[in-house]
Amino acid sequence: MKKLYFLLPFVLLACKSIQSTSEKTSKENSKPIEVAYKVNEAEVSEFLKYLSSDELEGRETGTKGIEKAAVFLEDFFKKNNVKPYFSSYRDTITNFKAAAFNIVGVLEGTDPVLKKEFIVLSAHYDHIGLEKKKQADIVFNGANDDASGVTAVAQMAKYFSETKSNKRSILFVFFTGEEKGLLGSKSLVQKLKKQDFNLYTQLNIEMIGVPMKRDYLAYVTGFDKSNMAEKINEYTGKKTIGFLPKEAEYELFYRSDNYSFYDVFKKPCQSISTFDFENFDFYHHVSDEFKVMDIPHMTSFIQEFLPAVTIIATSPTQEITMNK
């Protein structure tokens, strides 16, 4: 997550009885669905362990460490038959002095009409590199921030690649430069805008490595800006998303890569997180390591979201909308 400039404490109603056919169809398609696919906990663990390893030296934008991460993510896309969106997986960003790039893959939708609409599933794969002070541990591994989110998006890419259950096209994006000021997402949205990119919605996954002690699984940033939270809960049939007051207080909607997309497209673009300022003491700390991540929680998180992202990718109408 982009640096938070504050002190962390570790810090209507029912429709009329007569509905149109399209409304009924939409409602029927919004019911929770059963997903037979099972997320593999060992694969979640293995993926996260490498991405947050010392070998990658904290994945700072423009360094040799993040280059290794990029190769790893490219290889993952290739292995899972996710095609490059551009001429290659590497989308060179235009607003950073050194060579740096987002990793962007795409799965085309299976419906001849709906495939013209895009969902963006994203997370940032950069972090803050190495500690300059001489000490025993100098690697900011960024396991929670945001190797955890990248792991979730990667597993969703694998799911859709295997099930081919997306009628809409899905852009899978691993951003660079988030920690430098959302640079990767700011650069990419300008290119997509010039292409008349037909965006439906963006789900950006940010810091989901440890669970919250609440009666809901996660929260979305900018809770009141759209009906995303309501629809996700409808799609999963659970209280998957809740409202976190701290998120609103610190305006987290503006602090991650979802904001770059909202700013340009004015569509529902929000981040999903389980970091609640009480459950994780190692934000931007060298102790944000693989060993403190809760792999069963991450696996369950991804599994619970599969019905939601499936319906988002298949619903006949765009049900997630901005609130007026």
KAKA-V446778 format. One record per residue. N is the residue number from 1. RES is the residue in three letters. SS is DSSP state (A for helix, B for strand, O for the rest). Layout:
n res ss
N RES SS
N RES SS
This chain:
n res ss
1 MET O
2 LYS O
3 LYS O
4 LEU O
5 TYR O
6 PHE O
7 LEU O
8 LEU O
9 PRO O
10 PHE O
11 VAL O
12 LEU O
13 LEU O
14 ALA O
15 CYS O
16 LYS O
17 SER O
18 ILE O
19 GLN O
20 SER O
21 THR A
22 SER A
23 GLU A
24 LYS A
25 THR A
26 SER A
27 LYS A
28 GLU A
29 ASN A
30 SER O
31 LYS O
32 PRO O
33 ILE O
34 GLU O
35 VAL O
36 ALA O
37 TYR O
38 LYS O
39 VAL O
40 ASN O
41 GLU A
42 ALA A
43 GLU A
44 VAL A
45 SER A
46 GLU A
47 PHE A
48 LEU A
49 LYS A
50 TYR A
51 LEU A
52 SER O
53 SER O
54 ASP A
55 GLU A
56 LEU A
57 GLU A
58 GLY A
59 ARG A
60 GLU B
61 THR O
62 GLY O
63 THR O
64 LYS A
65 GLY A
66 ILE A
67 GLU A
68 LYS A
69 ALA A
70 ALA A
71 VAL A
72 PHE A
73 LEU A
74 GLU A
75 ASP A
76 PHE A
77 PHE A
78 LYS A
79 LYS A
80 ASN O
81 ASN O
82 VAL O
83 LYS B
84 PRO B
85 TYR O
86 PHE O
87 SER O
88 SER O
89 TYR O
90 ARG B
91 ASP B
92 THR B
93 ILE O
94 THR O
95 ASN O
96 PHE O
97 LYS O
98 ALA O
99 ALA O
100 ALA O
101 PHE B
102 ASN B
103 ILE B
104 VAL B
105 GLY B
106 VAL B
107 LEU B
108 GLU O
109 GLY O
110 THR O
111 ASP O
112 PRO O
113 VAL O
114 LEU A
115 LYS A
116 LYS A
117 GLU O
118 PHE B
119 ILE B
120 VAL B
121 LEU B
122 SER B
123 ALA B
124 HIS B
125 TYR O
126 ASP O
127 HIS B
128 ILE O
129 GLY O
130 LEU B
131 GLU O
132 LYS O
133 LYS O
134 LYS O
135 GLN O
136 ALA O
137 ASP O
138 ILE O
139 VAL B
140 PHE O
141 ASN O
142 GLY O
143 ALA A
144 ASN A
145 ASP A
146 ASP A
147 ALA A
148 SER A
149 GLY A
150 VAL A
151 THR A
152 ALA A
153 VAL A
154 ALA A
155 GLN A
156 MET A
157 ALA A
158 LYS A
159 TYR A
160 PHE A
161 SER A
162 GLU A
163 THR A
164 LYS O
165 SER O
166 ASN O
167 LYS O
168 ARG O
169 SER B
170 ILE B
171 LEU B
172 PHE B
173 VAL B
174 PHE B
175 PHE B
176 THR O
177 GLY O
178 GLU A
179 GLU A
180 LYS A
181 GLY O
182 LEU O
183 LEU A
184 GLY A
185 SER A
186 LYS A
187 SER A
188 LEU A
189 VAL A
190 GLN A
191 LYS A
192 LEU A
193 LYS A
194 LYS A
195 GLN O
196 ASP O
197 PHE O
198 ASN O
199 LEU B
200 TYR B
201 THR B
202 GLN B
203 LEU B
204 ASN B
205 ILE B
206 GLU O
207 MET O
208 ILE O
209 GLY O
210 VAL O
211 PRO O
212 MET O
213 LYS O
214 ARG O
215 ASP O
216 TYR O
217 LEU O
218 ALA B
219 TYR B
220 VAL B
221 THR O
222 GLY O
223 PHE A
224 ASP A
225 LYS A
226 SER B
227 ASN O
228 MET A
229 ALA A
230 GLU A
231 LYS A
232 ILE A
233 ASN A
234 GLU A
235 TYR A
236 THR A
237 GLY O
238 LYS O
239 LYS O
240 THR O
241 ILE B
242 GLY B
243 PHE O
244 LEU O
245 PRO A
246 LYS A
247 GLU A
248 ALA A
249 GLU A
250 TYR O
251 GLU O
252 LEU A
253 PHE A
254 TYR A
255 ARG O
256 SER O
257 ASP O
258 ASN A
259 TYR A
260 SER A
261 PHE A
262 TYR A
263 ASP A
264 VAL A
265 PHE A
266 LYS O
267 LYS O
268 PRO B
269 CYS B
270 GLN B
271 SER B
272 ILE B
273 SER B
274 THR O
275 PHE O
276 ASP O
277 PHE O
278 GLU O
279 ASN O
280 PHE O
281 ASP O
282 PHE O
283 TYR O
284 HIS O
285 HIS O
286 VAL O
287 SER O
288 ASP O
289 GLU O
290 PHE A
291 LYS A
292 VAL A
293 MET O
294 ASP O
295 ILE A
296 PRO A
297 HIS A
298 MET A
299 THR A
300 SER A
301 PHE A
302 ILE A
303 GLN A
304 GLU A
305 PHE A
306 LEU A
307 PRO A
308 ALA A
309 VAL A
310 THR A
311 ILE A
312 ILE A
313 ALA A
314 THR A
315 SER O
316 PRO O
317 THR O
318 GLN O
319 GLU O
320 ILE O
321 THR O
322 MET B
323 ASN O
324 LYS O
